Structures are given as C-alpha cells and as structure tokens.
C-alpha cells in the first residue's frame, strides 16, 4: 500500500470567507483521492495549509501528514503564478519539513495557475462573467 499526502498550499487572508474556494477544492480533491484509493488500495491524505493569517500553516500541516504515516507528500501551490512566495518562501519551508521529517519525500509541484487546465478555466470563467452567464459556486 502506498501512503501519500497532497498538501495544498494557499496564501491565507484575514477574512475567513476568502478560504471558501480553497476549502471546496480540498474537499473535492479528498473525494477524488478516496475514489482512486478504493480502486488502487493506496491511501491518500489531503490537507490544506496557509502561508499566513490562517491555520494550519505549512509546517503544522506537513508534520500532521508525516505523523499519519505519509512517506511521499506532494505540495501543490494554489497560486495563480510562481512569485516570491512560491519561488522563495515555499522552498525554505519545505527544507524545514525535510529536516524535521527526513523519512518523507517532499515534492513541490508547479503552481496551479501555471497549468493549461487552469489558464483555460480562467479564460472561460472570464468569458461567462462578461456575458452574464457565470454562476457562483454554492
């Protein structure tokens, strides 16, 4: 059995409502992982962490995944681009996690905003908003 983690990493904000889309994405990913795990026999833990203002932070979330027995954790930045937080802050924090939990392989993915899938979704959302046909998520 493969026990892995997916650590979603978002910026954070003082307003709790800001986190709703990220929480919804984490819930959807948890459901998707559970369905895939049921077929493969693997176990995937999904957790959402924040850089600032909100909890858990990356170190606490990563430590929780290590404590649950994850041996490989992919950190997915929920950022539209790879600015200073993704290029500088995140590698430093992953270094801290690697030192604290050397039994875990920590892997950093590209920022979600740099994927063709999200670029096309942003364009489609902007188009629908401009046409008055977009609906907000529940």
MDAnalysis code that builds the backbone (N, CA, C; Angstrom):
import MDAnalysis as mda
import numpy as np

u = mda.Universe.empty(414, n_residues=138, atom_resindex=np.repeat(np.arange(138), 3), trajectory=True)
u.add_TopologyAttr("name", ["N", "CA", "C"] * 138)
u.add_TopologyAttr("resid", np.arange(1, 139))
u.add_TopologyAttr("resname", ["UNK", "UNK", "UNK", "UNK", "UNK", "UNK", "UNK", "UNK", "UNK", "UNK", "UNK", "UNK", "UNK", "UNK", "UNK", "UNK", "UNK", "UNK", "UNK", "UNK", "UNK", "UNK", "UNK", "UNK", "UNK", "UNK", "UNK", "UNK", "UNK", "UNK", "UNK", "UNK", "UNK", "UNK", "UNK", "UNK", "UNK", "UNK", "UNK", "UNK", "UNK", "UNK", "UNK", "UNK", "UNK", "UNK", "UNK", "UNK", "UNK", "UNK", "UNK", "UNK", "UNK", "UNK", "UNK", "UNK", "UNK", "UNK", "UNK", "UNK", "UNK", "UNK", "UNK", "UNK", "UNK", "UNK", "UNK", "UNK", "UNK", "UNK", "UNK", "UNK", "UNK", "UNK", "UNK", "UNK", "UNK", "UNK", "UNK", "UNK", "UNK", "UNK", "UNK", "UNK", "UNK", "UNK", "UNK", "UNK", "UNK", "UNK", "UNK", "UNK", "UNK", "UNK", "UNK", "UNK", "UNK", "UNK", "UNK", "UNK", "UNK", "UNK", "UNK", "UNK", "UNK", "UNK", "UNK", "UNK", "UNK", "UNK", "UNK", "UNK", "UNK", "UNK", "UNK", "UNK", "UNK", "UNK", "UNK", "UNK", "UNK", "UNK", "UNK", "UNK", "UNK", "UNK", "UNK", "UNK", "UNK", "UNK", "UNK", "UNK", "UNK", "UNK", "UNK", "UNK", "UNK", "UNK"])
u.atoms.positions = np.array([
    [0.846, -1.188, 0.000],
    [0.000, 0.000, 0.000],
    [0.884, 1.240, 0.000],
    [0.548, 2.169, -0.850],
    [1.240, 3.440, -0.947],
    [0.495, 4.467, -0.097],
    [1.173, 5.057, 0.870],
    [0.546, 6.067, 1.721],
    [1.178, 7.402, 1.380],
    [0.401, 8.237, 0.718],
    [0.907, 9.523, 0.263],
    [0.042, 10.660, 0.761],
    [0.598, 11.862, 0.649],
    [-0.135, 13.058, 1.024],
    [-0.131, 14.066, -0.104],
    [-1.171, 14.856, -0.155],
    [-1.240, 16.011, -1.042],
    [-1.489, 17.203, -0.139],
    [-0.540, 18.116, -0.122],
    [-0.623, 19.292, 0.730],
    [-0.894, 20.503, -0.162],
    [-2.111, 20.990, -0.108],
    [-2.488, 22.179, -0.863],
    [-2.040, 23.398, -0.074],
    [-1.368, 24.324, -0.748],
    [-0.775, 25.473, -0.065],
    [-1.310, 26.763, -0.667],
    [-2.034, 27.527, 0.158],
    [-2.614, 28.796, -0.278],
    [-2.035, 29.935, 0.558],
    [-2.265, 31.148, 0.111],
    [-1.683, 32.315, 0.776],
    [-2.266, 32.553, 2.157],
    [-3.583, 32.617, 2.252],
    [-4.246, 32.963, 3.511],
    [-4.694, 34.416, 3.497],
    [-5.658, 34.727, 4.336],
    [-6.201, 36.083, 4.431],
    [-6.841, 36.263, 5.803],
    [-7.074, 37.494, 6.161],
    [-7.718, 37.761, 7.459],
    [-9.205, 37.419, 7.435],
    [-9.836, 37.519, 6.271],
    [-11.265, 37.245, 6.121],
    [-11.479, 35.748, 5.895],
    [-12.166, 35.062, 6.811],
    [-12.375, 33.623, 6.654],
    [-13.109, 33.242, 5.366],
    [-13.928, 34.128, 4.826],
    [-14.659, 33.831, 3.593],
    [-13.709, 33.649, 2.413],
    [-12.538, 34.247, 2.495],
    [-11.553, 34.123, 1.411],
    [-11.200, 32.661, 1.156],
    [-11.185, 31.843, 2.190],
    [-10.724, 30.452, 2.082],
    [-11.764, 29.512, 1.479],
    [-12.998, 29.937, 1.314],
    [-14.060, 29.021, 0.859],
    [-13.734, 28.279, -0.440],
    [-13.253, 28.954, -1.486],
    [-12.947, 28.197, -2.711],
    [-11.832, 27.167, -2.502],
    [-10.872, 27.485, -1.655],
    [-9.771, 26.563, -1.393],
    [-10.245, 25.367, -0.564],
    [-11.128, 25.631, 0.387],
    [-11.710, 24.542, 1.181],
    [-12.555, 23.632, 0.293],
    [-13.300, 24.233, -0.637],
    [-14.112, 23.439, -1.563],
    [-13.214, 22.597, -2.467],
    [-12.112, 23.170, -2.921],
    [-11.163, 22.416, -3.754],
    [-10.558, 21.264, -2.957],
    [-10.203, 21.505, -1.705],
    [-9.634, 20.442, -0.861],
    [-10.655, 19.326, -0.649],
    [-11.908, 19.675, -0.431],
    [-12.953, 18.664, -0.240],
    [-13.149, 17.850, -1.523],
    [-13.162, 18.517, -2.670],
    [-13.323, 17.805, -3.940],
    [-12.135, 16.879, -4.199],
    [-10.932, 17.353, -3.883],
    [-9.741, 16.517, -4.070],
    [-9.748, 15.330, -3.118],
    [-10.219, 15.525, -1.897],
    [-10.327, 14.421, -0.940],
    [-11.263, 13.346, -1.474],
    [-12.389, 13.746, -2.042],
    [-13.336, 12.783, -2.627],
    [-12.720, 12.050, -3.811],
    [-12.026, 12.798, -4.647],
    [-11.379, 12.177, -5.814],
    [-10.312, 11.181, -5.381],
    [-9.517, 11.556, -4.383],
    [-8.468, 10.658, -3.884],
    [-9.072, 9.400, -3.274],
    [-10.161, 9.552, -2.527],
    [-10.808, 8.392, -1.909],
    [-11.312, 7.418, -2.968],
    [-11.875, 7.935, -4.040],
    [-12.359, 7.071, -5.118],
    [-11.190, 6.343, -5.786],
    [-10.100, 7.048, -6.022],
    [-8.926, 6.414, -6.640],
    [-8.307, 5.390, -5.693],
    [-8.259, 5.717, -4.398],
    [-7.698, 4.800, -3.405],
    [-8.525, 3.521, -3.291],
    [-9.839, 3.627, -3.456],
    [-10.707, 2.446, -3.375],
    [-10.374, 1.450, -4.480],
    [-9.936, 1.953, -5.607],
    [-9.571, 1.095, -6.732],
    [-8.149, 0.556, -6.565],
    [-7.225, 1.433, -6.165],
    [-5.808, 1.062, -6.136],
    [-5.374, 0.374, -4.839],
    [-6.130, 0.602, -3.765],
    [-5.721, 0.090, -2.458],
    [-4.724, 0.998, -1.762],
    [-4.402, 2.132, -2.379],
    [-3.500, 3.104, -1.764],
    [-4.250, 3.945, -0.740],
    [-3.518, 4.795, -0.068],
    [-4.129, 5.707, 0.904],
    [-3.553, 7.091, 0.663],
    [-4.425, 8.053, 0.397],
    [-4.010, 9.421, 0.118],
    [-4.673, 10.363, 1.114],
    [-3.843, 11.117, 1.795],
    [-4.317, 12.147, 2.732],
    [-4.238, 13.492, 2.026],
    [-5.271, 14.323, 2.167],
    [-5.290, 15.657, 1.586],
    [-5.453, 16.666, 2.711],
    [-4.610, 17.694, 2.690],
    [-4.710, 18.739, 3.703],
    [-4.453, 20.090, 3.041],
    [-5.118, 21.110, 3.551],
    [-4.977, 22.488, 3.076],
    [-4.205, 23.270, 4.118],
    [-3.188, 23.997, 3.684],
    [-2.369, 24.804, 4.589],
    [-2.241, 26.222, 4.026],
    [-1.818, 27.121, 4.885],
    [-1.738, 28.533, 4.509],
    [-0.388, 29.130, 4.887],
    [0.019, 30.134, 4.123],
    [1.263, 30.842, 4.389],
    [1.111, 31.759, 5.591],
    [-0.003, 32.477, 5.648],
    [-0.191, 33.422, 6.749],
    [-1.666, 33.648, 7.054],
    [-1.913, 34.164, 8.218],
    [-3.229, 34.570, 8.714],
    [-4.182, 33.428, 9.070],
    [-4.026, 32.254, 8.490],
    [-4.958, 31.154, 8.705],
    [-4.189, 29.910, 9.136],
    [-4.917, 28.960, 9.676],
    [-4.311, 27.710, 10.143],
    [-4.916, 26.545, 9.379],
    [-4.146, 25.490, 9.239],
    [-2.781, 25.296, 9.715],
    [-1.769, 25.938, 8.763],
    [-0.579, 26.192, 9.274],
    [0.483, 26.642, 8.390],
    [1.128, 25.418, 7.749],
    [2.056, 25.644, 6.844],
    [2.649, 24.543, 6.088],
    [3.389, 23.559, 6.979],
    [4.117, 24.062, 7.966],
    [4.891, 23.178, 8.846],
    [3.954, 22.281, 9.649],
    [2.896, 22.851, 10.215],
    [1.947, 22.052, 11.004],
    [1.229, 21.024, 10.126],
    [0.802, 21.442, 8.936],
    [0.088, 20.520, 8.048],
    [1.006, 19.405, 7.562],
    [2.226, 19.751, 7.193],
    [3.179, 18.740, 6.751],
    [3.534, 17.777, 7.865],
    [3.708, 18.303, 9.064],
    [4.008, 17.448, 10.218],
    [2.853, 16.497, 10.507],
    [1.622, 16.969, 10.333],
    [0.454, 16.107, 10.536],
    [0.433, 14.971, 9.518],
    [0.784, 15.272, 8.266],
    [0.834, 14.214, 7.248],
    [1.928, 13.199, 7.573],
    [3.074, 13.673, 8.035],
    [4.155, 12.762, 8.431],
    [3.703, 11.885, 9.595],
    [2.998, 12.481, 10.562],
    [2.526, 11.725, 11.723],
    [1.499, 10.663, 11.323],
    [0.772, 10.902, 10.231],
    [-0.205, 9.916, 9.745],
    [0.454, 8.803, 8.938],
    [1.767, 8.898, 8.735],
    [2.486, 7.835, 8.047],
    [2.729, 8.047, 6.568],
    [2.454, 9.245, 6.066],
    [2.720, 9.512, 4.655],
    [4.223, 9.440, 4.407],
    [4.602, 8.753, 3.362],
    [6.019, 8.614, 3.011],
    [6.396, 9.497, 1.828],
    [5.392, 9.976, 1.107],
    [5.610, 10.906, -0.008],
    [4.518, 11.961, 0.068],
    [4.909, 13.219, 0.015],
    [3.946, 14.312, 0.066],
    [4.235, 15.265, -1.090],
    [3.217, 15.506, -1.894],
    [3.316, 16.488, -2.972],
    [2.676, 17.776, -2.486],
    [3.436, 18.852, -2.548],
    [2.945, 20.170, -2.149],
    [2.513, 20.892, -3.421],
    [1.236, 21.274, -3.462],
    [0.658, 21.927, -4.631],
    [0.317, 23.369, -4.263],
    [1.072, 24.337, -4.796],
    [0.765, 25.741, -4.509],
    [-0.513, 26.176, -5.221],
    [-1.485, 26.628, -4.444],
    [-2.733, 27.135, -5.014],
    [-2.572, 28.634, -5.275],
    [-1.604, 28.944, -6.122],
    [-1.280, 30.315, -6.501],
    [-1.449, 30.430, -8.015],
    [-1.838, 31.624, -8.472],
    [-2.007, 31.816, -9.907],
    [-0.672, 31.888, -10.633],
    [0.373, 32.257, -9.952],
    [1.698, 32.315, -10.547],
    [2.748, 32.011, -9.506],
    [3.970, 31.804, -9.981],
    [5.075, 31.464, -9.086],
    [5.863, 32.729, -8.749],
    [5.310, 33.540, -7.865],
    [6.003, 34.729, -7.386],
    [6.922, 34.372, -6.227],
    [7.267, 35.373, -5.445],
    [8.219, 35.190, -4.357],
    [7.816, 34.139, -3.337],
    [6.548, 34.040, -3.026],
    [6.116, 33.045, -2.037],
    [6.395, 31.625, -2.534],
    [6.138, 31.383, -3.819],
    [6.341, 30.044, -4.366],
    [7.815, 29.783, -4.650],
    [8.525, 30.783, -5.143],
    [9.935, 30.582, -5.513],
    [10.893, 30.670, -4.337],
    [10.532, 31.418, -3.286],
    [11.472, 31.627, -2.178],
    [10.963, 31.064, -0.849],
    [9.779, 31.507, -0.430],
    [9.259, 31.099, 0.884],
    [8.982, 29.599, 0.944],
    [8.330, 29.079, -0.069],
    [7.926, 27.676, -0.060],
    [9.122, 26.716, -0.045],
    [10.146, 26.909, -0.869],
    [11.310, 26.013, -0.768],
    [11.991, 26.054, 0.607],
    [12.032, 27.220, 1.223],
    [12.610, 27.327, 2.570],
    [11.785, 26.521, 3.570],
    [10.461, 26.639, 3.494],
    [9.588, 25.889, 4.390],
    [9.683, 24.384, 4.134],
    [9.795, 23.991, 2.870],
    [9.952, 22.567, 2.563],
    [11.281, 22.040, 3.084],
    [12.299, 22.884, 3.074],
    [13.576, 22.491, 3.662],
    [13.433, 22.208, 5.141],
    [12.662, 23.034, 5.844],
    [12.409, 22.815, 7.270],
    [11.667, 21.500, 7.490],
    [10.678, 21.239, 6.645],
    [9.930, 19.975, 6.771],
    [10.838, 18.782, 6.506],
    [11.705, 18.908, 5.515],
    [12.624, 17.826, 5.195],
    [13.580, 17.524, 6.337],
    [14.030, 18.551, 7.014],
    [14.911, 18.349, 8.171],
    [14.157, 17.717, 9.327],
    [12.924, 18.158, 9.550],
    [12.128, 17.637, 10.663],
    [11.601, 16.226, 10.394],
    [11.370, 15.907, 9.120],
    [10.769, 14.613, 8.755],
    [11.535, 14.014, 7.574],
    [12.761, 13.547, 7.814],
    [13.579, 13.029, 6.708],
    [13.040, 11.739, 6.099],
    [12.131, 11.063, 6.763],
    [11.552, 9.825, 6.238],
    [10.522, 10.090, 5.143],
    [10.170, 11.352, 4.946],
    [9.159, 11.732, 3.959],
    [9.851, 12.349, 2.746],
    [9.429, 11.938, 1.554],
    [9.898, 12.568, 0.322],
    [8.956, 13.731, 0.009],
    [9.468, 14.933, 0.092],
    [8.686, 16.146, -0.140],
    [8.891, 16.588, -1.583],
    [7.805, 16.698, -2.330],
    [7.889, 17.076, -3.738],
    [7.060, 18.340, -3.966],
    [7.652, 19.331, -4.607],
    [6.965, 20.586, -4.906],
    [6.507, 20.571, -6.360],
    [5.208, 20.797, -6.583],
    [4.679, 20.866, -7.942],
    [4.689, 22.317, -8.416],
    [4.365, 22.503, -9.670],
    [4.169, 23.850, -10.205],
    [2.936, 24.465, -9.549],
    [2.851, 25.784, -9.598],
    [1.656, 26.478, -9.117],
    [0.485, 26.137, -10.043],
    [-0.707, 25.972, -9.467],
    [-1.864, 25.573, -10.272],
    [-2.155, 26.575, -11.381],
    [-1.863, 27.845, -11.150],
    [-2.133, 28.864, -12.160],
    [-1.256, 28.764, -13.382],
    [-0.239, 27.934, -13.319],
    [0.656, 27.756, -14.456],
    [0.292, 26.532, -15.298],
    [-0.817, 25.889, -14.972],
    [-1.258, 24.738, -15.759],
    [-2.205, 25.200, -16.863],
    [-2.125, 24.528, -17.993],
    [-3.001, 24.862, -19.113],
    [-4.473, 24.711, -18.717],
    [-4.770, 23.716, -17.881],
    [-6.145, 23.490, -17.436],
    [-6.714, 24.720, -16.727],
    [-5.949, 25.287, -15.806],
    [-6.463, 26.451, -15.064],
    [-6.467, 27.703, -15.928],
    [-5.492, 27.855, -16.797],
    [-5.485, 29.012, -17.694],
    [-6.753, 29.013, -18.547],
    [-7.111, 27.858, -19.087],
    [-8.328, 27.765, -19.896],
    [-9.584, 27.985, -19.043],
    [-9.574, 27.476, -17.809],
    [-10.728, 27.681, -16.918],
    [-10.885, 29.161, -16.565],
    [-9.778, 29.857, -16.353],
    [-9.843, 31.300, -16.078],
    [-10.418, 32.050, -17.276],
    [-9.968, 31.709, -18.456],
    [-10.476, 32.361, -19.660],
    [-11.973, 32.097, -19.832],
    [-12.388, 30.860, -19.632],
    [-13.806, 30.519, -19.762],
    [-14.646, 31.227, -18.701],
    [-14.144, 31.266, -17.472],
    [-14.869, 31.966, -16.407],
    [-15.001, 33.452, -16.727],
    [-13.918, 34.066, -17.190],
    [-13.969, 35.491, -17.548],
    [-14.972, 35.722, -18.673],
    [-14.980, 34.831, -19.661],
    [-15.928, 34.958, -20.765],
    [-17.370, 34.885, -20.254],
    [-17.644, 33.871, -19.420],
    [-19.005, 33.715, -18.917],
    [-19.406, 34.886, -18.023],
    [-18.501, 35.393, -17.222],
    [-18.813, 36.572, -16.404],
    [-19.120, 37.772, -17.267],
    [-18.335, 37.963, -18.316],
    [-18.560, 39.094, -19.222],
    [-19.882, 38.966, -19.964],
    [-20.331, 37.757, -20.197],
    [-21.605, 37.519, -20.885],
    [-22.785, 37.476, -19.920],
    [-22.502, 37.484, -18.621],
    [-23.569, 37.420, -17.631],
    [-24.126, 36.019, -17.449],
    [-23.366, 34.990, -17.859],
    [-23.875, 33.628, -17.781],
    [-23.197, 32.769, -16.714],
    [-22.205, 33.327, -16.032],
    [-21.495, 32.563, -14.997],
    [-22.327, 32.486, -13.724],
    [-22.218, 31.375, -13.047],
    [-22.887, 31.197, -11.759],
    [-21.834, 30.952, -10.689],
    [-21.992, 31.587, -9.544],
    [-21.057, 31.403, -8.449],
    [-21.215, 30.000, -7.861],
    [-20.129, 29.480, -7.331],
    [-20.186, 28.170, -6.670],
    [-21.048, 28.270, -5.432],
    [-21.684, 27.173, -5.091],
    [-22.578, 27.156, -3.929],
    [-21.810, 27.256, -2.640],
])
